[in-house]
Amino acid sequence: MDTPSEPAVLPTPPQEVSAPVSRRRFPVIHLLVALILIGGLGVGLVALSLSQDIRSKAGNDGTVLTLLPAAKTQTVGEKFSVVITMNTKTDAISAVELHLSYDPTAIQIVSFTPGTQLPVILVPETHSNGAIAVTLAANPPTPFKGAGVLGILTVKALTAKQSTISFTGATQVAALGKNTNALASKTDSIITGVATVIPSPKPPRPIRKL
C-alpha cells in the first residue's frame, strides 16, 4: 500500500520593502534641490557682477568739460584767465557748442581764445546780457580724442561780490558714433571780486632838532 505523499509547500513570495527605498529617495531629491539653488545663486552673482561692471563702464563714458580754476579771488578792475578744459574719455569729438552764463554786474568776459583741441571756429563768439556762446570744431577729417585746453576766457572783475561762470544746458558735444549729446558732466568756476585796497599814507618823519 502506497504511502500518500505530503502536499508540496509553495514558497512565500518576498514582500516589497518600501521604507528603505523611500529613505534613499529623499537624499537624492534634497541633493538635486541644493544643486539647483546653488546654480541659481551662481547665475545671480554672475549677473550682478556683470550689471555692476556695465554701470561702472557706463560711468566712465562721455566727455567732461571743466572750468579752471574752480574758484578764484580777484581784485576789482583786474583781468585774469579762466581755462576751459575737455576730457573726451572714450569719445572722438568733432565739434562742441559752448554756452556759458555769468553775472554781468559782477564780471566781464573780455574775450575768448580757442585752444588746441578744437581750433576751428564754426560760429564766432557772441555776448548777450550775461551769456557767451561759441561753436568749435576739429580740423577735418580728424576728430579730437584726449584731454587738453578747449579755450581760454579773459575775465575782468567788476565788483566786490561772488558770482559763477557756468555751462548752460544748451552746451552740446558731438562725438563720432553717437546721435545724442556726448557731454557727461561739467564743472563751473566761482569768482569772488574783492575791493582794491588803498594803502594808508605814511606819516611824515619827525624833524630832529640839532
Buried (B, 14 or more C-beta within 10 A) or exposed (E): EEEEEEEEEEEEEEEEEEEEEEEEEEEEEEEEEEEEEEEEEEEEEEEEEEEEEEEEEEEEEBBBBBBBEEEBEBEBEEEBEBBBBBBBBEBBBBBBBBBBBBBBEBBBBEEBEBBEBBBEBEEEBEBEEBBBBBBBBBEEEEBBBEBEBBBBBBBBBBBEBEBBBBBEEEBBBBBEEBEEBBBBEBEBBBBBBBEEEEEEEEEEEEEEEE
